[in-house]
Amino acid sequence: MPVWLRALLFTVVVPGAVAGWIPWRIGGVTTHATAEPSLAHLVGALLLLLGWSGLLWGVVDFARHGRGTPGPYDPPRVLVETGLYRAVRNPMYGCVLMAIAGCGLWTGSGAVGRYLVGVALCFHVMVVAYEEPRLTRVFGERYVAYRARVPRWVPRARQWRDLPQP
């Protein structure tokens, strides 16, 4: 099966559930479609759009440049340092969190906010306990150098400008 199809299937199933179906289910069915849009709805819609766009950008970079998928069973074979990965080491996780936050604002659900905090904690533990040690073993000094210059979660203001193009 081609890498782009494997990446698409993983994205539909895992982030599709974590940042799509589950928060919408938690937030409940709302009447926002017929209600007058509020600032929260507009910000929520923007976060949803940015979150899913960034997530899909990362998936494409994994497939195109890394020759793998976001799934741990089919990871990239090459360290991905392009696109959003120039500014932050975990952009897909950040984008999933952004989409969940957008859903919380759109639905006005505090329960989605609590879900967001739980997912963020799970992501952090997974990155620190599993992904970073694994990437260090697989990619060695190249990942160590990448980790030293690119922040884990929040991009630095100068990050895009200072990094050389790969």
C-alpha positions in Angstrom: 0.0 0.0 0.0 1.5 3.4 -0.9 2.8 5.6 1.9 0.3 8.4 1.2 -2.6 6.0 1.6 -1.2 4.5 4.8 -0.8 8.0 6.2 -4.3 9.0 5.2 -5.9 6.0 6.8 -4.0 6.6 10.1 -5.0 10.2 10.0 -8.7 9.4 9.5 -8.8 6.9 12.3 -6.5 8.2 15.1 -6.5 12.1 14.8 -9.9 11.8 13.3 -11.2 10.3 16.5 -9.0 12.3 19.0 -9.5 15.7 17.4 -12.7 15.1 15.6 -15.4 12.6 16.7 -14.6 12.4 20.4 -14.5 16.2 21.2 -17.6 16.7 19.1 -19.4 13.9 20.9 -18.3 15.4 24.3 -19.3 18.9 23.3 -22.8 17.6 22.3 -25.1 18.6 19.5 -25.5 22.4 19.5 -27.7 24.8 17.7 -24.7 27.0 16.7 -25.4 26.5 13.0 -28.6 28.5 13.3 -27.5 30.9 16.1 -25.9 34.3 15.6 -22.2 33.6 15.4 -20.3 34.9 18.4 -16.6 35.7 18.8 -16.1 32.3 20.5 -17.6 30.5 17.5 -15.4 32.4 15.0 -12.3 31.8 17.1 -13.3 28.2 17.4 -13.8 27.8 13.7 -10.4 29.5 13.0 -8.7 27.1 15.5 -10.4 24.1 13.9 -9.3 25.2 10.4 -5.7 26.0 11.5 -5.4 22.8 13.6 -6.6 20.5 10.8 -4.6 22.3 8.2 -1.4 22.0 10.2 -2.1 18.4 11.0 -2.5 17.5 7.3 0.6 19.5 6.4 2.5 17.4 8.9 1.1 14.2 7.6 2.1 15.2 4.0 5.7 16.0 5.3 5.9 12.7 7.0 4.8 10.8 3.9 6.8 13.0 1.4 10.0 13.7 3.2 10.1 11.0 5.9 8.7 8.2 3.8 6.4 7.1 6.6 3.3 7.9 8.6 2.4 9.4 12.0 1.6 5.9 13.1 4.2 4.4 15.5 3.9 1.1 13.6 5.0 2.8 10.3 7.2 5.8 11.4 9.2 8.0 9.0 12.4 6.5 7.8 14.1 9.9 7.5 14.1 12.6 10.2 11.6 15.3 9.1 13.0 18.8 9.6 11.0 20.7 7.0 7.7 22.6 7.0 6.3 23.1 10.5 9.0 20.8 11.8 11.4 23.7 11.3 9.7 25.7 14.1 8.6 23.0 16.6 9.4 19.3 17.1 5.8 18.2 17.6 3.6 20.3 15.3 1.0 17.6 14.7 0.3 17.1 18.4 0.0 20.9 18.8 -2.4 21.0 15.8 -4.5 18.3 17.3 -4.7 20.3 20.5 -5.6 23.4 18.5 -8.4 21.6 16.8 -9.8 20.2 20.1 -9.6 23.8 21.6 -11.5 25.0 18.5 -14.2 22.4 19.1 -14.5 23.4 22.7 -15.0 27.0 21.8 -17.4 26.2 19.0 -19.6 24.0 21.3 -19.0 26.1 24.4 -18.2 22.9 26.3 -16.1 22.9 29.5 -16.0 19.1 29.2 -14.1 19.5 25.9 -11.6 21.8 27.7 -11.0 19.1 30.4 -10.6 16.6 27.6 -8.0 18.9 26.0 -6.0 19.0 29.2 -6.0 15.2 29.4 -5.0 14.8 25.8 -2.2 17.4 26.2 -0.8 15.5 29.3 -1.0 12.2 27.4 0.9 13.7 24.5 3.6 15.2 26.7 4.2 11.9 28.5 4.3 10.0 25.3 6.8 12.4 23.7 9.1 12.5 26.7 8.9 8.8 27.7 8.7 7.1 24.3 9.2 9.3 21.2 12.3 11.3 22.1 14.3 8.3 23.4 13.3 6.3 20.3 14.2 9.1 17.9 17.6 9.5 19.6 18.3 5.8 19.2 17.1 5.8 15.5 18.5 9.0 14.2 21.4 9.6 16.7 23.4 12.8 16.5 21.2 14.3 13.8 18.2 14.1 16.2 20.2 15.4 19.1 21.3 18.4 17.0 17.7 19.0 15.8 16.4 18.7 19.4 19.0 21.3 20.5 17.9 23.9 18.0 14.1 23.3 17.7 11.8 23.6 20.7 9.5 20.7 21.7 6.1 22.6 21.9 6.2 26.3 21.4 8.1 27.9 18.5 10.5 30.7 19.3 9.8 34.0 17.7 12.9 33.9 15.5 12.7 30.1 14.8 11.5 30.3 11.1 14.0 33.0 10.1 17.1 31.5 11.8 16.9 28.0 10.6 18.5 27.1 7.3 16.4 25.6 4.6 17.1 21.8 4.4 
